Amino acid sequence: MEKTKTIKGLTATVKIIDKIYQKGRKVADNFKKNMPIVFDEYLPVWNYRAVPHVEIV
């Protein structure tokens, strides 16, 4: 993967995480309210991100 490059010279940076994550973990009750999930329009199953909601006091 690190050898991937476009015709224009754009390269990819790869970091492999070999940690084993527990399946079926539940998020905290207020996580979805404070960190809404934004899904990508093209590949929503693979590309999404959690966006923190910052409240200015």
N, C-alpha and C positions, 0 to 999 in steps of 0.2 A: 504494500500500500504506500509506503514512503517513497517509492520510486515513481509514483504516479505524477504525470506532468502534462499540461495542455500544450498545444502548438505555440501559444503565446508565452509559455514559460512559467505559468502558474503551477505551483507545487502544493502538495498536501502535507499537513503535519499530522502525525498519527501518534496517539497515546493509547496503548492497550491496557485495559484494567482487568487484571486476572482475579479480582475478588469475586467470591460466590455470594450472591444476594439471596436472601430468604424470600420465597414465594408467598403470595397471599397476605402480605403485610397491609394493614389498614392505615390510612392517613389520619391525622388528628382531626377532630370535629370542625375546627375553624380553618383548616388548610385550604379547602376549596373556595372559601369566602375571601381569604386573604391572598391566595396565590392562584388566580384563575388560570386555567389551561387554555392556551391559544394554539389551535391546530392550523397547520399549513394548508393552503388551498389545493395544492397539487398532489401531495402525498400525506394526507392527514394521519394515516395510521402510523407512519414512520417518523414524521417530522412534527414535533410539537414542543412547546416550552411553557414553563410556569412563570408567570409575570407577577412579581411582588406588588402588592397594593400598598403604597406609602401614603400615610395620612399625615398632613402637615398640621401641626398644632399651633 
